[in-house]
Amino acid sequence: MATVFNRLMDKLLLIIPIGVIGNLLFVYFWTEDKEFGLSNFSIPYLLLAMGLAFFPWIAHALRVLLWARFLEHRFNFIDSLRIVVNAELAAALSPTVIGGSPMKWGMLVKKGVKPGAAATLTTINLFEEVILFTIVIPVVLTLTQAWDLPQLQLLLSEFFKFFSFNGSSETVGALLIFLPSFFLFTQISAKSRPTGRLGRFFAKVADKFRSFSAEMRQAAIFIWRYGKSLFALSMLITASQWICRCSVATALIWGLGIAVNPIEMFILQWIVFLTMVIVPTPGAIGGAEFSFYLIFESVIPAGAIGLVLGAWRFLSYYCQLAVGALLSYLLRDNPPQ
């Protein structure tokens, strides 16, 4: 894990200065001769935007802490925050579709959680967000009659095009063939004596897979039987986490004295985060800015959109990288003597 930490720090030392300088230059040249500048920001709203940007870390750490303690692991909030900060850093330095789940799983295992249970903890956090986006968000869209937003209509049309023409059927088919085949292989290898070096290797892989699956299944059954009320509480925390994350731009826009609908802004920021998933660059660099501009250009005045974009990206990415790197160093298990 120390090696992983050192690799993260090496990447951060390169990305943070370049990113911050590029961000500042972008804001400077964009706002030159424009009616809106950095001095136009209301300080209280700027602080609110900063709080909204960092609260998701607290919420995420609370979710990890609740589930870890539920599975009878001795975690404190600092342990959870350490895991979340490093997972967020890993997510920021990898394509958005990969995220920080592998780092979270690794750090949970390092804290003594069995690999299968760690996978369950990681998966249940993802499952909560899937529930939020597939059930709660559509309900909000229906109640607020926001389905007709042109940005949302464009996203839906591109989504269906992607799954119609981008080979997703072949991917699903491959998974439907591979997963049952691998399961059958593990069952056969469990009842036969492996011969040869290759046979022993596959038998070892199969044994690890069975052990991992058993641990994951045991934790999932335990949660299903006794964790329903905790799941409801964790869902509320998840909702607050994403409400804050999708409200940073709203606070910045309000800070410039521009009146906007907070629910509509929440939906537009949610669309930005969704589009970032398909951007292959680390932290969706470049794609996030482009997506934000396309989605918000019809909502934010032309003289202010560059300023809001730069401030939003700084608070939601580069500033978090810098603070996360500092916290990751300070919260290490074995700080240097």
KESEMI-402312 format. One line per 8 residues: number of its first residue (from 1); their letters; for each residue x, y, z of C-alpha. Coordinates in pm, whole numbers, plus 50000, padded with zeros to 5 digits. Last residue first. Example, Ala and Ser with C-alpha at 12.3 -4.5 7.8 and 13.67 -1.06 7.14 Angstrom:
# KESEMI-402312
2 = sa = 51367:49894:50714 | 51230:49550:50780 $
//
This chain:
# KESEMI-402312
337 = qppndrll = 50924:50953:51240 | 50723:50911:50918 | 50352:50852:50957 | 50245:50488:50983 | 49870:50456:50932 | 49861:50761:50702 | 49615:51033:50798 | 49851:51329:50748 $
329 = ysllagva = 49972:51217:50404 | 49625:51131:50277 | 49496:51458:50423 | 49755:51660:50229 | 49692:51471:49905 | 49317:51507:49954 | 49346:51882:50007 | 49545:51921:49684 $
321 = lqcyyslf = 49329:51683:49481 | 49013:51841:49622 | 49131:52186:49513 | 49196:52049:49164 | 48865:51864:49128 | 48532:51998:49256 | 48655:52336:49378 | 48875:52413:49074 $
313 = rwaglvlg = 48625:52269:48827 | 48342:52480:48968 | 48556:52795:48980 | 48668:52752:48619 | 48317:52675:48494 | 48165:52963:48690 | 48420:53207:48547 | 48379:53075:48193 $
305 = iagapivs = 47998:53091:48222 | 47988:53449:48347 | 48002:53678:48042 | 47795:53438:47833 | 47512:53442:48088 | 47448:53100:48252 | 47154:52886:48140 | 47206:52827:47767 $
297 = efilyfsf = 47580:52768:47812 | 47519:52526:48099 | 47511:52189:47922 | 47772:52258:47656 | 48008:52432:47899 | 47982:52162:48164 | 48044:51888:47907 | 48355:52061:47772 $
289 = eaggiagp = 48491:52117:48122 | 48429:51756:48224 | 48575:51623:47898 | 48900:51815:47938 | 49010:51617:48241 | 48762:51332:48305 | 48942:51267:48636 | 49203:51074:48440 $
281 = tpvivmtl = 49106:51075:48069 | 48864:50818:47921 | 48548:51038:47926 | 48245:50805:47933 | 48172:50859:48303 | 48198:51237:48267 | 47863:51237:48086 | 47689:51122:48402 $
273 = fviwqlif = 47858:51387:48614 | 47747:51660:48374 | 47391:51523:48373 | 47386:51543:48755 | 47499:51904:48723 | 47203:51973:48495 | 46962:51801:48733 | 47086:51998:49034 $
265 = meipnvai = 47065:52322:48835 | 46701:52248:48752 | 46633:52186:49120 | 46819:52502:49224 | 46625:52729:48980 | 46854:53015:48885 | 46896:53382:48981 | 47237:53533:48901 $
257 = glgwilat = 47391:53742:49179 | 47744:53616:49114 | 47736:53406:49431 | 47408:53255:49311 | 47601:53108:49018 | 47870:52974:49253 | 47609:52822:49487 | 47437:52653:49192 $
249 = avscrciw = 47771:52524:49060 | 47832:52342:49389 | 47481:52197:49401 | 47537:51857:49239 | 47793:51746:49497 | 47572:51867:49782 | 47264:51684:49658 | 47485:51384:49588 $
241 = qsatilms = 47605:51348:49946 | 47264:51430:50090 | 47112:51146:49886 | 47386:50905:49998 | 47325:51003:50362 | 46955:50929:50318 | 47042:50597:50150 | 47269:50511:50444 $
233 = laflskgy = 46978:50558:50683 | 46753:50334:50472 | 47029:50071:50447 | 47074:50085:50823 | 46704:50008:50865 | 46735:49712:50626 | 47054:49574:50783 | 46949:49257:50966 $
225 = rwifiaaq = 46847:48997:50711 | 46973:49153:50389 | 47296:49271:50552 | 47371:48923:50686 | 47288:48767:50349 | 47526:49010:50174 | 47807:48938:50421 | 47773:48561:50373 $
217 = rmeasfsr = 47753:48595:49994 | 48070:48806:49980 | 48261:48567:50204 | 48141:48266:50002 | 48227:48433:49671 | 48581:48517:49787 | 48637:48162:49910 | 48505:48017:49585 $
209 = fkdavkaf = 48722:48257:49380 | 49032:48176:49582 | 48971:47803:49531 | 48920:47854:49158 | 49245:48048:49130 | 49428:47772:49324 | 49276:47505:49102 | 49381:47702:48796 $
201 = frglrgtp = 49742:47712:48920 | 49736:47345:49019 | 49622:47251:48670 | 49889:47466:48511 | 50164:47305:48721 | 50050:46950:48647 | 49754:46760:48784 | 49449:46896:48966 $
193 = rskasiqt = 49237:46651:49170 | 48872:46687:49080 | 48564:46793:49276 | 48658:47159:49335 | 48785:47188:48980 | 48441:47098:48848 | 48266:47364:49060 | 48520:47632:48975 $
185 = flffsplf = 48490:47556:48602 | 48110:47571:48615 | 48130:47918:48773 | 48380:48027:48507 | 48151:47902:48231 | 47847:48070:48390 | 48039:48402:48403 | 48200:48382:48058 $
177 = illagvte = 47895:48312:47840 | 47661:48575:47984 | 47957:48814:48004 | 48034:48767:47635 | 47670:48824:47547 | 47660:49145:47748 | 47970:49270:47569 | 47834:49170:47226 $
169 = ssgnfsff = 47506:49350:47302 | 47704:49659:47408 | 47866:49680:47065 | 47838:50055:47033 | 47532:50081:46807 | 47221:50041:47020 | 47371:50104:47362 | 47540:50423:47245 $
161 = kffeslll = 47237:50542:47047 | 47018:50492:47354 | 47248:50706:47565 | 47280:50972:47294 | 46900:51013:47288 | 46880:51022:47668 | 47154:51283:47698 | 46993:51506:47433 $
153 = qlqpldwa = 46656:51488:47610 | 46826:51576:47938 | 46995:51882:47789 | 46669:51989:47623 | 46485:51983:47961 | 46152:51813:47889 | 46192:51550:48160 | 46196:51830:48419 $
145 = qtltlvvp = 45831:51806:48523 | 45937:51870:48885 | 45754:51563:49016 | 45864:51352:48720 | 46230:51453:48734 | 46234:51399:49110 | 46086:51050:49064 | 46342:50977:48790 $
137 = ivitfliv = 46621:51086:49032 | 46497:50868:49320 | 46462:50542:49128 | 46752:50479:48890 | 46997:50739:49022 | 46944:50679:49395 | 46921:50303:49355 | 47250:50305:49159 $
129 = eeflnitt = 47405:50520:49433 | 47301:50273:49700 | 47433:49987:49487 | 47776:50154:49466 | 47795:50173:49846 | 47671:49813:49859 | 47944:49703:49620 | 48231:49842:49825 $
121 = ltaaagpk = 48101:49687:50146 | 48035:49359:49965 | 48383:49360:49812 | 48530:49421:50157 | 48324:49127:50287 | 48468:48906:50014 | 48825:49025:50076 | 48800:48980:50455 $
113 = vgkkvlmg = 48821:49312:50640 | 49148:49350:50830 | 49222:49719:50773 | 49437:49625:50471 | 49133:49454:50319 | 48938:49778:50355 | 49230:49964:50196 | 49232:49733:49895 $
105 = wkmpsggi = 48855:49754:49845 | 48862:50134:49861 | 49150:50144:49611 | 48962:49916:49369 | 48643:50125:49415 | 48807:50461:49335 | 48654:50522:48994 | 48692:50297:48692 $
97 = vtpslaaa = 48428:50476:48478 | 48576:50811:48580 | 48913:50734:48419 | 49188:50732:48683 | 49363:51002:48885 | 49050:51151:49044 | 48924:50803:49134 | 49253:50718:49307 $
89 = leanvvir = 49232:51045:49500 | 48870:50974:49596 | 48966:50624:49713 | 49252:50769:49917 | 49018:51021:50079 | 48750:50756:50141 | 48983:50508:50310 | 49141:50774:50532 $
81 = lsdifnfr = 48795:50910:50619 | 48682:50564:50724 | 48982:50511:50949 | 48940:50862:51093 | 48572:50787:51166 | 48657:50482:51373 | 48653:50123:51258 | 48646:49809:51465 $
73 = helfrawl = 48479:49567:51227 | 48152:49409:51336 | 47977:49390:50996 | 47753:49674:51117 | 48067:49860:51218 | 48194:49845:50861 | 47853:49944:50724 | 47823:50253:50940 $
65 = lvrlahai = 48186:50360:50893 | 48173:50330:50512 | 47853:50537:50503 | 47998:50798:50740 | 48311:50826:50522 | 48094:50890:50215 | 47902:51164:50397 | 48222:51332:50514 $
57 = wpffalgm = 48376:51313:50166 | 48049:51441:50015 | 48082:51751:50241 | 48387:51873:50046 | 48227:52038:49742 | 47921:52163:49934 | 48149:52333:50187 | 48346:52502:49910 $
49 = alllypis = 48026:52619:49741 | 47904:52761:50073 | 48236:52940:50119 | 48193:53097:49774 | 47834:53184:49860 | 47949:53365:50176 | 48230:53543:49982 | 47998:53678:49710 $
41 = fnslgfek = 48185:53646:49380 | 48221:53965:49178 | 48591:53996:49264 | 48662:53683:49058 | 48536:53858:48745 | 48206:53917:48566 | 48143:54195:48308 | 48407:54054:48074 $
33 = detwfyvf = 48717:54242:47950 | 48936:53957:48078 | 48709:53693:48232 | 48808:53419:47989 | 49176:53503:47996 | 49195:53499:48375 | 48965:53198:48426 | 49163:52985:48180 $
25 = llngivgi = 49494:53099:48325 | 49376:53006:48674 | 49264:52659:48562 | 49586:52597:48371 | 49792:52698:48674 | 49580:52475:48901 | 49598:52180:48664 | 49972:52201:48604 $
17 = piilllkd = 50045:52240:48976 | 49805:51956:49076 | 49888:51706:48799 | 50262:51656:48851 | 50283:51640:49230 | 49958:51445:49224 | 50103:51175:48998 | 50405:51125:49225 $
9 = mlrnfvta = 50184:51130:49534 | 49959:50859:49394 | 50261:50645:49307 | 50395:50688:49660 | 50061:50582:49809 | 50049:50275:49585 | 50399:50181:49700 | 50296:50229:50062 $
1 = m = 50000:50000:50000 $
//
